[in-house]
Amino acid sequence: MKERNFSYFSNLVVDIHLIHLRSCSLARMCLFILMFIATVTSVCPY
């Protein structure tokens, strides 16, 4: 399960780099929110 989360987050990091290269601020903001939600859910027990 942790390996699965790790691959998910590594994919997320790749997406961040791709969007950063495009320098689309709105997409970056949305992705930041998604990453924040994903971090909160991974920290929570459920």
Phi, psi and omega in degrees: 000320179292323177297322179297315178297321181297315180294324178297316181290325178294321175297322179297319179297318178299317178299320179300315181296319179297315180291325178296322178296323177287340182051047176262104188299322181295316179295322179296320179296315179298318181293323177298318178296317179298319180294320178298315179297317181296321179295316180298317181293323180289330179284322180293147183298325181278000000 
